[in-house]
Amino acid sequence: LIYCYRKPKTKRAKRFLEKREPKLNENTKNAMLIKGGNANLTVTEVLKDIYAVKKPFAVLYKRKNITRPFDDQTSLEFFSKKSDCSLFLFGSHNKKRPNNLIIGSRMFDYHVLDMIELGIEKFVSLKDIKNSKCPEGTKPMLIFAGDVFDVNEEYRRLKSLLIDFFRGPTVPSIRLAGLEYVLHFTAVDGKIYMRSYKVLLKKSGCKIPRIELEEMGPSLDLVMRRTHLASDDLYKLSLKQPKGLKPKKKKNISHDVFGTTYGRIHMQKQDLSKLQTRKMKGLKKRPAEKSAEDVGATPKKSKSA
């Protein structure tokens, strides 16, 4: 705590602390990938491939770290604060839980919020699929298939974790040629299938191109094991937004389901008899009508001498 509130002595330290200060629009979430004390070759390759997909918003720890996240989270919280990462992926391997991955967790105030343990049943790496890859830093399109992602609370939290982990930076606009990477998650029969594809834009004879998907890797077959979920009150507190981000309510403006904006205008009551309309030749009075009106009109009184 003393280190957190110590005043910076150099401009570089001041910029470093300002970068980590709370902001209305937070930075892109970084992830740290940690290898356990007894990680095997499969777990190591999975961490390397996910790091290649997640770059440059990821930190890969190459040394082994002897820790058990479900028993003690202090080391993960220390690494999170050191590397300024709010997400982590921990890989380990033992006889009881072979080829183990712990994904999560959202760090709320540098404390573990959610954590889900997954087992790897099948893995195909990037190297095994011989084709072209997407460039580094490509923002993926995320697709989730399966009703269990919306019905089961654990799968709903897992879906939220995966979105946070792979979503990448927030962009103001989208370019059609930039939509070239798809991550597909399917939940069926108690298993989660992760597939990654490269989008190929083919000629179709019209403005809209024909789309084909080519498997790129990595490919994972996962099964859910243990979970460590935050309570509903703490989870609701972590989703709280500051007042500066909440849109200000504007009077007399409403929106429908499709996003169309409707405005209400308040005007005074108009006298339509005094309304100036467009003059047309067809509406002009004829000379006979004018003379008839003059005859019917009462003569004006002459002034007395």
C-alpha positions as CSV (number, residue, x, y, z in Angstrom):
1,L,0.0,0.0,0.0
2,I,2.9,2.4,0.7
3,Y,4.3,1.7,-2.8
4,C,0.9,2.5,-4.4
5,Y,0.6,5.9,-2.8
6,R,4.3,7.0,-3.2
7,K,4.8,10.0,-5.3
8,P,6.7,9.5,-8.5
9,K,10.2,11.1,-8.7
10,T,10.6,11.0,-12.5
11,K,8.4,11.8,-15.5
12,R,8.7,8.3,-16.7
13,A,7.3,7.0,-13.3
14,K,4.6,9.6,-13.4
15,R,3.5,8.4,-16.9
16,F,3.6,4.8,-15.7
17,L,1.3,5.5,-12.8
18,E,-1.1,7.6,-14.9
19,K,-1.4,4.8,-17.3
20,R,-2.6,2.5,-14.5
21,E,-5.0,4.9,-12.9
22,P,-8.8,4.2,-13.2
23,K,-10.3,5.7,-16.3
24,L,-13.9,6.2,-17.6
25,N,-12.9,4.2,-20.8
26,E,-10.6,1.5,-19.6
27,N,-7.7,0.2,-21.6
28,T,-7.9,-3.1,-23.6
29,K,-7.8,-6.0,-21.2
30,N,-4.5,-7.8,-21.1
31,A,-4.1,-11.5,-20.3
32,M,-1.3,-13.4,-18.7
33,L,-0.5,-17.0,-19.6
34,I,1.1,-18.9,-16.8
35,K,2.6,-22.4,-16.9
36,G,2.3,-24.5,-13.7
37,G,5.1,-26.4,-12.0
38,N,4.3,-29.7,-13.7
39,A,3.0,-28.6,-17.2
40,N,3.5,-31.1,-20.0
41,L,4.2,-30.5,-23.7
42,T,0.5,-30.4,-24.6
43,V,-0.4,-27.7,-22.1
44,T,2.8,-25.7,-23.1
45,E,1.8,-25.8,-26.8
46,V,-1.8,-24.7,-25.9
47,L,-0.5,-21.7,-24.0
48,K,1.8,-20.8,-26.9
49,D,-0.9,-21.0,-29.5
50,I,-3.4,-19.0,-27.5
51,Y,-0.6,-16.4,-26.9
52,A,-0.1,-16.2,-30.7
53,V,-3.9,-15.6,-31.1
54,K,-4.1,-13.1,-28.3
55,K,-1.0,-11.0,-29.1
56,P,-0.2,-8.1,-28.5
57,F,-2.6,-8.0,-25.5
58,A,-1.0,-10.9,-23.7
59,V,2.0,-11.7,-21.5
60,L,3.5,-15.2,-21.6
61,Y,5.4,-16.4,-18.6
62,K,8.0,-19.0,-19.8
63,R,9.1,-20.1,-16.4
64,K,7.2,-22.6,-14.3
65,N,5.2,-21.3,-11.3
66,I,4.3,-23.7,-8.6
67,T,0.9,-22.5,-7.5
68,R,-2.6,-23.8,-7.1
69,P,-5.2,-21.1,-8.1
70,F,-8.2,-22.9,-6.5
71,D,-6.3,-23.1,-3.1
72,D,-4.4,-19.8,-3.0
73,Q,-4.8,-16.8,-5.4
74,T,-2.2,-14.5,-3.8
75,S,0.5,-15.3,-6.4
76,L,-2.0,-14.7,-9.3
77,E,-3.1,-11.4,-7.8
78,F,0.6,-10.4,-7.4
79,F,1.3,-11.2,-11.1
80,S,-1.8,-9.4,-12.1
81,K,-0.8,-6.2,-10.4
82,K,2.8,-6.5,-11.6
83,S,1.9,-7.0,-15.3
84,D,-1.3,-5.0,-15.3
85,C,-3.4,-7.9,-16.5
86,S,-7.0,-8.5,-15.6
87,L,-7.3,-11.9,-17.2
88,F,-5.2,-15.1,-16.9
89,L,-4.9,-18.6,-18.3
90,F,-3.1,-21.1,-16.1
91,G,-2.0,-24.5,-17.5
92,S,-1.0,-27.5,-15.4
93,H,-0.9,-31.3,-15.6
94,N,-1.2,-34.1,-13.0
95,K,-2.5,-37.6,-12.6
96,K,-5.8,-36.4,-11.1
97,R,-6.5,-33.6,-13.6
98,P,-4.5,-34.2,-16.8
99,N,-4.1,-31.5,-19.4
100,N,-5.7,-28.9,-17.2
101,L,-6.5,-25.2,-18.1
102,I,-7.9,-22.6,-15.6
103,I,-9.4,-19.7,-17.5
104,G,-10.4,-16.4,-16.0
105,S,-10.4,-14.6,-14.0
106,R,-11.8,-11.2,-14.2
107,M,-9.7,-9.3,-11.7
108,F,-11.9,-6.8,-9.7
109,D,-9.7,-4.5,-7.7
110,Y,-6.8,-6.9,-8.3
111,H,-8.7,-9.8,-6.6
112,V,-9.9,-12.9,-8.3
113,L,-13.6,-12.7,-9.4
114,D,-14.4,-15.7,-11.6
115,M,-12.4,-18.8,-12.4
116,I,-13.3,-21.9,-14.4
117,E,-11.3,-25.1,-14.8
118,L,-11.3,-26.9,-18.2
119,G,-9.8,-30.2,-19.3
120,I,-8.2,-30.7,-22.7
121,E,-9.4,-33.8,-24.4
122,K,-8.1,-33.1,-27.9
123,F,-5.8,-30.5,-29.3
124,V,-4.7,-29.5,-32.8
125,S,-2.0,-26.8,-32.9
126,L,-1.4,-24.0,-35.3
127,K,1.6,-25.8,-36.7
128,D,-0.4,-28.9,-37.5
129,I,-2.7,-27.1,-40.0
130,K,-0.6,-26.1,-43.0
131,N,-2.2,-22.9,-44.4
132,S,-2.0,-19.2,-44.2
133,K,-2.6,-17.5,-40.8
134,C,-4.2,-14.2,-39.8
135,P,-1.8,-11.3,-39.0
136,E,-1.0,-10.5,-35.4
137,G,-3.5,-8.3,-33.6
138,T,-6.5,-9.3,-35.7
139,K,-9.8,-8.7,-33.9
140,P,-11.8,-12.0,-34.0
141,M,-15.5,-12.5,-34.6
142,L,-16.9,-14.6,-31.7
143,I,-19.7,-17.1,-32.4
144,F,-21.4,-19.2,-29.6
145,A,-23.6,-22.2,-30.5
146,G,-25.6,-24.1,-28.0
147,D,-28.6,-23.3,-25.7
148,V,-26.7,-24.2,-22.6
149,F,-24.7,-20.9,-22.9
150,D,-28.0,-19.1,-22.1
151,V,-29.6,-21.6,-19.7
152,N,-26.9,-22.8,-17.4
153,E,-25.3,-20.2,-15.0
154,E,-21.8,-21.8,-15.2
155,Y,-21.8,-21.8,-18.9
156,R,-23.2,-18.3,-19.0
157,R,-20.2,-17.1,-16.9
158,L,-17.9,-19.1,-19.1
159,K,-19.3,-17.4,-22.2
160,S,-18.7,-14.0,-20.6
161,L,-15.2,-15.0,-19.7
162,L,-14.4,-16.1,-23.3
163,I,-15.8,-12.9,-24.7
164,D,-13.6,-10.8,-22.3
165,F,-10.6,-13.0,-23.1
166,F,-10.7,-12.9,-26.9
167,R,-12.7,-9.7,-27.8
168,G,-9.7,-7.5,-28.4
169,P,-9.7,-3.7,-28.6
170,T,-12.9,-1.6,-29.1
171,V,-12.9,-0.1,-32.6
172,P,-14.9,2.9,-33.9
173,S,-15.5,1.5,-37.3
174,I,-15.3,-1.9,-39.2
175,R,-13.7,-2.6,-42.5
176,L,-15.0,-5.5,-44.6
177,A,-11.5,-6.8,-45.4
178,G,-10.7,-6.7,-41.7
179,L,-13.3,-9.4,-40.9
180,E,-11.0,-12.3,-41.5
181,Y,-10.9,-14.3,-38.3
182,V,-13.6,-16.3,-36.6
183,L,-13.6,-18.1,-33.2
184,H,-16.4,-20.6,-32.9
185,F,-17.5,-22.1,-29.5
186,T,-20.0,-25.0,-29.5
187,A,-21.4,-26.5,-26.3
188,V,-23.1,-29.9,-26.7
189,D,-23.2,-33.1,-24.6
190,G,-21.2,-31.6,-21.7
191,K,-18.3,-30.6,-24.0
192,I,-17.0,-27.3,-25.4
193,Y,-15.5,-27.3,-28.9
194,M,-13.3,-24.4,-29.8
195,R,-12.6,-23.9,-33.5
196,S,-10.8,-21.1,-35.3
197,Y,-11.3,-20.2,-39.0
198,K,-9.9,-17.8,-41.5
199,V,-12.5,-15.9,-43.6
200,L,-11.9,-16.0,-47.3
201,L,-13.7,-13.4,-49.5
202,K,-14.4,-14.9,-52.9
203,K,-15.9,-13.3,-56.1
204,S,-19.6,-13.7,-56.3
205,G,-20.5,-11.5,-59.3
206,C,-22.1,-8.8,-57.2
207,K,-21.0,-6.2,-54.6
208,I,-21.4,-8.7,-51.7
209,P,-18.6,-11.3,-51.8
210,R,-19.0,-15.0,-51.3
211,I,-17.7,-16.1,-47.9
212,E,-15.8,-19.3,-47.2
213,L,-14.3,-20.5,-43.9
214,E,-10.9,-22.3,-43.8
215,E,-9.8,-23.9,-40.5
216,M,-6.7,-22.3,-39.2
217,G,-6.1,-23.6,-35.7
218,P,-5.8,-23.9,-32.8
219,S,-8.6,-26.5,-32.2
220,L,-9.6,-27.6,-28.7
221,D,-12.1,-30.1,-27.3
222,L,-12.7,-29.1,-23.7
223,V,-14.7,-30.4,-20.7
224,M,-15.7,-28.3,-17.7
225,R,-14.3,-29.4,-14.3
226,R,-14.3,-27.1,-11.3
227,T,-15.6,-23.6,-11.0
228,H,-15.0,-20.6,-8.7
229,L,-17.7,-18.0,-9.3
230,A,-18.2,-14.7,-7.6
231,S,-21.4,-14.1,-5.6
232,D,-24.3,-12.3,-7.2
233,D,-23.8,-9.1,-5.1
234,L,-20.0,-8.9,-5.9
235,Y,-20.7,-9.7,-9.6
236,K,-23.3,-6.9,-9.8
237,L,-20.9,-4.5,-8.0
238,S,-18.1,-5.3,-10.6
239,L,-20.5,-4.4,-13.4
240,K,-21.3,-1.0,-12.0
241,Q,-20.6,1.8,-14.4
242,P,-19.5,5.3,-13.4
243,K,-21.8,8.2,-13.8
244,G,-19.7,9.7,-16.6
245,L,-20.4,6.7,-18.9
246,K,-24.2,6.7,-18.4
247,P,-25.9,8.5,-21.2
248,K,-27.8,11.6,-20.2
249,K,-31.5,11.5,-20.7
250,K,-32.8,13.9,-23.3
251,K,-36.2,15.3,-23.1
252,N,-38.9,14.6,-25.8
253,I,-36.6,12.0,-27.5
254,S,-37.5,8.3,-27.6
255,H,-36.2,5.2,-29.4
256,D,-38.1,2.2,-30.7
257,V,-36.9,-1.5,-30.8
258,F,-35.1,-1.0,-34.1
259,G,-33.1,2.0,-32.9
260,T,-35.1,4.6,-34.8
261,T,-35.0,8.0,-33.0
262,Y,-38.3,9.9,-32.6
263,G,-38.5,13.5,-31.4
264,R,-41.5,15.4,-30.0
265,I,-41.9,19.1,-30.9
266,H,-44.2,21.4,-28.8
267,M,-45.7,24.3,-30.9
268,Q,-48.4,26.9,-30.2
269,K,-51.9,26.6,-31.6
270,Q,-52.0,27.9,-35.2
271,D,-54.7,30.0,-36.8
272,L,-55.2,28.3,-40.2
273,S,-57.2,31.2,-41.6
274,K,-54.1,33.4,-41.5
275,L,-51.9,30.8,-43.0
276,Q,-50.1,32.1,-46.1
277,T,-50.5,29.6,-48.9
278,R,-49.0,29.5,-52.4
279,K,-50.6,31.9,-54.8
280,M,-52.0,30.3,-58.0
281,K,-53.4,31.8,-61.2
282,G,-56.4,29.5,-61.1
283,L,-57.5,30.9,-57.8
284,K,-57.5,34.6,-58.9
285,K,-61.0,36.3,-59.2
286,R,-62.4,37.2,-62.6
287,P,-63.3,40.8,-63.5
288,A,-67.1,40.0,-63.5
289,E,-66.8,38.6,-59.9
290,K,-64.9,41.7,-58.8
291,S,-67.6,44.1,-60.3
292,A,-70.4,42.1,-58.7
293,E,-68.7,42.5,-55.3
294,D,-68.3,46.2,-55.9
295,V,-72.0,46.6,-56.7
296,G,-73.1,44.7,-53.8
297,A,-70.8,46.6,-51.4
298,T,-72.3,49.6,-49.6
299,P,-71.1,53.1,-50.8
300,K,-68.8,55.0,-48.4
301,K,-70.2,58.1,-46.7
302,S,-68.9,61.4,-48.0
303,K,-67.2,63.8,-45.6
304,S,-69.3,66.8,-44.6
305,A,-67.9,70.2,-45.6
